[in-house]
Amino acid sequence: MDKQNNILKICDLGIGYQSKRASNNILFDRINLTGNSGELIALVGKNGIGKSTLLRNIIGLQEPIHGSVLFYDKPVKSYHRSEFAKLVSFVSTEIVNISNLKVFDLVALGRFPHTNWFGKLKPNDLMRSTRALEMVGMSSYAKKNINEISDGERQRVMIARTLAQDTKIIVLDEPTAFLDLPNKYEIVHLLNKLSKEENLPDGLSAEQAGKAGKTIIFSTHDLNIAIQEADKIWLMLDDEIIEGAPEDLILNEILNKIFTNTNLSFDKLKGDFRMKRKHTEKIGLFGEGIYYTWTKKALERLGYSVEKGNESIKNIKIEFRNDSCKWTLIDGVKMEDFNSIYDLSIHLKIQTRLSIDRL
Amino acid sequence: MLQKKHIILIWLLLSFILIVLFITDVFLGSVNIPVKEVLKVLFTGETNHPEYLTIIYKFRIPKALTALFAGFALSVSGLQMQTVFKNPLAGPYVLGISAGASLGVAILVMGVSTFTVVSQFGVLGNWMVVIAAWLGSGLILFLILAISVRVKDIMTILILGIMFGSATSAIVNILQYFSNESMLKAFIVWTMGSLGGVSSAQLKVLIPSVVIGLLITFLSLKLLNAMLVGENYAKSMGLNIRLSRFLVFFSTSLLAGSVTAFCGPIGFIGIAVPHIARMVFKTANHKTLLPGSMIFGGIILLLSDIISQLPGQERTLPINSITALVGIPVVIWIIIRNQKLTSVS
């Protein structure tokens, strides 16, 4: 690998909490990870496994128990704090909710390590802050108050602040935690885009700006999004952290390990997770295409094991009559029509309950 | 969003109000001096009544200056504490900083010596009082700071601050119990707060202390703005947290401690005024809020002093009661407006 590309190296890192009285509470021992420019890295793992702790170690908010985090082959500690602030920026899980704080002022705070003792914003600082807001698509929000915008918008503003800080590396702790599904995808997609873009124009020489883009590391427990957008996944398992392209982790059956001891399993073909269900009863299903697929999903949710085209047991036929779809339940000699999957499922649920009551 | 023109207009208006209140405050007092004579003394320094000259220079102007500088100091210390603690209800009075200063003074007045002995030292005695107050307020601030390193929850810190304040008051009460009548009276009058009791000799200590405190705050503007978003963010932007905390706590002790030393504990200016400044200037930027809090602090304390003179009467009310009556509605308004209290400062 091109040595110059290797911006972040984590060598034999041990993380956890040091305590004076008891022995150290080590979460992970011997972590070895790398990060390169132009990469969006997703740190994935269960809740409470230590994602934030690892990130805090990377950005120097917490001391490693042993080992080191190297940026450009220099340990975090050897950087002066203002030098480091020009290299790595951070978005934490804290919600910044300050009345009367303008969006633009918050973004311009990112210029902190670049301005003088009084924090005087020069034209260049103003230009970079404006450009940062543009890059996250929030230009029209510049004069709004930070506590008057939505969670997704606020997260974009926080990201703009890191862009104004103008660092090669951006670290984000759970940037999608409070967001709804569309916003989650948009934020991660934005991060992906930013990791590929050149640094802010002008002022910096080509080497400094780095044509290859930024290294962006974010923690999440949204595996689906991570798989779709991240260039690399740092997968936190119970006793080790494995890195690789999401596709490699899928093909090597590593991604499945994250949910051992849970009711989830990973569907390698579809690329998503599903609940392992205990099927209690078999049911036959006749039908075609998308109606078949979704009816099958509904039946599985209700606890049935679906057998295609089995007429010998209780079964359901999906048919089109007069342009509308009908579901016909055939149970021995009884036949009943339903207009929606919902009606069908209510009927099946009542049946199940009756049979349980009879027992 | 306020236009630049509006902001300049607001500043001009506020400055005008401040000047008018200052002159009014000089005009008011237990002796009636005609307005014409007051203006004559203020602008020409001459009058046909030498006693007016004495009253104005020895009592009225020191009193008005005290109100002005105490207003600056208390509101700026409140502003800084609200930012550092990320809490809209923080202030020197609420967090027990004033109580700490009281303890320092109480120990000096009732424990170590008597008021008479202290006052015999002249300027040196004044320094002793102010240093005792600094130490007292610094002690409480240090305790709160030490706890805030371990306890992250701001509400807990606030409650602990209130506890420290109560404990300090309890110790002061015990000291009162063991002190003799004259010392007790001196101390109780002091706790009621008084702007008029500050002599020009004491002003020579008060004003430089406040000016130094304000200068430190001016130098910390960038740090304060960064601390607004929380310490983790501030650190990630390269802020030296230890230095910043030290600067803020040092200047806060200096500001709140000095005022408390000479005027007694004056409540609710520190907590209420920064909110008024935020409301009027609609910003969280300390570059505006610092001068904004100063001017509103000066205005409100001068106004409180004018009210306490009970125009036309010979008595004066304790300034602390007036500031409480002026400040408490603002505090209630803050609590009702952001009931969650998560919305910082």
Chai-1 contact restraints between the chains, C-beta under 6 A:
chainA,res_idxA,chainB,res_idxB,connection_type,confidence,min_distance_angstrom,max_distance_angstrom,comment,restraint_id
A,R81,B,G238,contact,1.0,0.0,6.0,A-B,restraint_1
A,S82,B,G238,contact,1.0,0.0,6.0,A-B,restraint_2
A,A85,B,M237,contact,1.0,0.0,6.0,A-B,restraint_3
A,A85,B,G238,contact,1.0,0.0,6.0,A-B,restraint_4
A,F90,B,S236,contact,1.0,0.0,6.0,A-B,restraint_5
A,S92,B,N232,contact,1.0,0.0,6.0,A-B,restraint_6
A,E94,B,G230,contact,1.0,0.0,6.0,A-B,restraint_7
A,V96,B,V229,contact,1.0,0.0,6.0,A-B,restraint_8
A,N97,B,S343,contact,1.0,0.0,6.0,A-B,restraint_9
A,I98,B,L228,contact,1.0,0.0,6.0,A-B,restraint_10
A,I98,B,A284,contact,1.0,0.0,6.0,A-B,restraint_11
A,I98,B,V344,contact,1.0,0.0,6.0,A-B,restraint_12
A,S99,B,S343,contact,1.0,0.0,6.0,A-B,restraint_13
A,N100,B,R278,contact,1.0,0.0,6.0,A-B,restraint_14
A,N100,B,K282,contact,1.0,0.0,6.0,A-B,restraint_15
A,N100,B,T283,contact,1.0,0.0,6.0,A-B,restraint_16
A,N100,B,A284,contact,1.0,0.0,6.0,A-B,restraint_17
A,L101,B,A284,contact,1.0,0.0,6.0,A-B,restraint_18
A,D105,B,N285,contact,1.0,0.0,6.0,A-B,restraint_19
A,F112,B,A226,contact,1.0,0.0,6.0,A-B,restraint_20
A,F112,B,M237,contact,1.0,0.0,6.0,A-B,restraint_21
A,P113,B,M237,contact,1.0,0.0,6.0,A-B,restraint_22
A,P113,B,G238,contact,1.0,0.0,6.0,A-B,restraint_23
A,F118,B,K222,contact,1.0,0.0,6.0,A-B,restraint_24
A,G119,B,K222,contact,1.0,0.0,6.0,A-B,restraint_25
A,K143,B,M1,contact,1.0,0.0,6.0,A-B,restraint_26
A,N147,B,S343,contact,1.0,0.0,6.0,A-B,restraint_27
